[in-house]
């Protein structure tokens, strides 16, 4: 289990290259990059790797309001949000455009914090532009870091410096918890704090009907049948439609940090509102990070019901959250304590499955059967064979499958194999990781 990943926020004006740097850090094109100011509509986030280190990178999003007079106030807000939530800030400026007054204003806001702050002069695509970045020293900084995110120049040198001041390695961070770590996540007003209060039997947090009442993440330790649990309550995710400046609040960072610290994620959904885009996003991140999952439909007491309502809602949730259809659903009311006692039982179940290991002989017996019933699709006239498999890891359960065409298997067949493994071995609430390896052999070991 990872520790709490540090957060590195990228702040700056539109079109200075924040998304390009973000993509370099996370190693994939999560943000749409286009040479049009304000093209990054939403805050983008992803786990970035640097050598053997990991951190959470946040692209705060560009904006270019119709009125130039509105630019500076929005930049102030962006800077303040970054300072509030980040462990370190990369303040990106444009070497080609040069220094402008709003850069100085935002830098002044950022520098009020004790957080490590780095001025990154982007678009230093050649030596002349790299030398030109020296004009940003007039901000009063000790060091300016010229980089070219487009050409991947100077980034390693920048991260070398950042690493000296910010511990980027979660493995070196001590997780002092003594129990199963459970992230409680969901959008504001879904009832997360009320749920934690119900589980804790104590009013540890301020509970209010106003979205976003829980300002900071608060860890709560409790014991159930001799097992300790650490519950992490987060501020959830604010609806994008309610944010006038096209900026989501940094509450999403709290949810992501909680997921990183957890083994099991409780995805709290308002049963009256159902699955929203924001719920899907945080569910997707939990699945990407391969955490065990339980879906908690809260406020079930307020839903008008008939005999088929529960199964209809369950079916609809699985249709919308098809990528985590392995996660069990519990219908509860935190306000009346309806079925909340089942939550700890379900967490224990999925945590046990998360750490489950199956015998190699049992695994290969099932593989042989399910592959014979439904062989993998042939590619290029050559049949794809799966010779044998073995479980190499738990949390999440990870299986290595030996095949003559490991690159030819598709997602549909992987889903088939995962469903079959669940059917025979359980793994409720647990993502399964399949790793393919090449082997030219028809031998299928069973032990």
Secondary structure, 3 states (H helix, E strand, C coil): CCCCCCEEEEEECCCCCHHHHHHHHHCCCCCCCCCCCCCCCCCEEEEEEECCEEEEEEECCCCCCCCHHHHHHHHHHHHHHHHHHCCEEEEEEECCCCCCHHHHHHHHHHHCCCCEEEEEEECCCCHHHHHHHHHHHHHCCCCEEECECCCCECHHHHHHHHHHHCCCCHHHCCCCCCCEEEEEECCCCCCHHHHHHHHHCCCCCCCCCCCCCCCCCEEEEEEECCEEEEEEECCCCCCHHHCCCCCCCCHHHHHHHHHHHCCEEEEEEECCCCCCHHHHHHHHHHHHCCCEEEEEEECHHHCCCCCCHHHHHHHHHHHHCHHHCCCEEEECECCCCECCHHHHHHHHHHHHHHCCCCCHHHHHHHHHHHHHHCCCCCECCECCCEEEEEEEECCCCEEEEEECCCCCCCHHHHHHHHHHHHHHHCCCCCCCEEEEEECCCCCCCCC
